[in-house]
Amino acid sequence: MTDYERIAGVIHYLDACYPQQPELAERYRQLSGRCRLQRWGGDCYAFALVAQGSIDLMVDASLMPYDILPLVPIIEGAGGVVTDLQGRTPLAGGTVIAAANRALHAAALEIMTGRERPEVAEGR
């Protein structure tokens, strides 16, 4: 199973701020359109759900450092991955992707950064 096939089975939360960031809006739609179940909002609660294993993915575009930094060791300690769009620890906040595992994180990061392979984007 490819990383992209795994995305199809995930439960994921998004923050509700993407319309304020038009450059990310289409990428949010692409990601959420591939997931099995999408929920909006959640803030810190949704990141905790990733750490708990209750959801697979959380993307938030409007975080301050104090919103996410305390959660990084919790998510990583539970086996998850959390980074900014550059794949780094989100020291400045901003847009953050937290995933239950490396494979899901890698697939979500490719979609959210627009680096997805064209044959995958076209469904081949």
N, C-alpha and C positions, 0 to 999 in steps of 0.2 A: 504494500500500500504506500502510495506517495504521500508527501506532506500535504499536497493539495487535496488528495482524497480524504485525508484526516480532517481537514477544515470543514468538510461537508457534514461531519457528525458533531461538531462542537456546539456548546451553549455559550453564548457570548453576550456581554453587556457593553454598551457604549455610553459615553456621556451624551448629553443633549446639546452640546456646544458646537457641533460641527458646522451648522449653517453660518456661524460667525466666522468660519475659516473656509472660504470657498475652495481654496486649493486642496483641501483634504476631503471635501464633501463627496466627490466621485469615488475616491479610494475607500471611504467609509461604506458607501453603497456597494461597491464591489465585494468588500470583505463580508459585510452583513448578509448580502445576497447568497453567499455560499454556505453560510452557517445553518445548522438545523433549527436553532431557536435563537432569537434576538430579544434582548430586553434593553430598555433605556434607563439611564440614571444609575443610582446605586452609590456613586462616589466611593468612599472608603469601604463601605459594606461590600461592594462588588469585588474589590481587591482582596478582601478577607475571604470571600467565597472562592476565589482562585486558590488561595493558600489552603483552604479547607478541602478543596477537591469537589466542591458543589457545582462550579462552573469551570469552563475551560479557558476563557479568554476575556480580558477586559482592556478596552482602549479608551483613554481619556485625553482630551486635547487641551485642557485648560488648568493644569496642575501647577501649583506653586511648590517649591522645594519642600516646605513643611507638610504638604499634603501627601507626598509619596515617599520621602526618604525613610520615615519610620517603618514603612511597610516593606521595603526592599529586603531586609534580612528575614522577615517573616515569610514572604513568598519564596525566597530562595531556600530558606531552611526547610520548606515543605516540598522542595524539588522543582519549583517553578522558575521561570525566567522573567525578569522585568528590566526593560531598557527604554531609552528614548528612541527616536527614529534613526539615530546614528548608530544604534546598537550598543550604546554606553550606559553606564549607571546614570539614571536621570537626576544628576546633581542640581540642575537648574529647573527641574519640573518640566513644563511644556507638554508635548504629546508623549504619552507613555503607553507602552504595550506590555501587559502582564499575561503570561500564558502558563498553562499547567506543565508544559514540558518544552524542550528545545525544538522539537520538530514543529509543533504548532506555532511557537514563537517565530521561527524562521519563515514559515509560510505567511504568517500575518505581517511580518516586517517587510517581506518582499512586496506584498500587495499595498501596504500603507506607504511605501516609499516609491512605488511605481517601477520597481525593478523586476517585476514578475516576467517570466519568460513568455513571449508572445504565443507559443503553442498552447500553453496552459491557460492564458487569458481567453483564448478562443475556444477552449473546451476540447482540445485534441488530446 
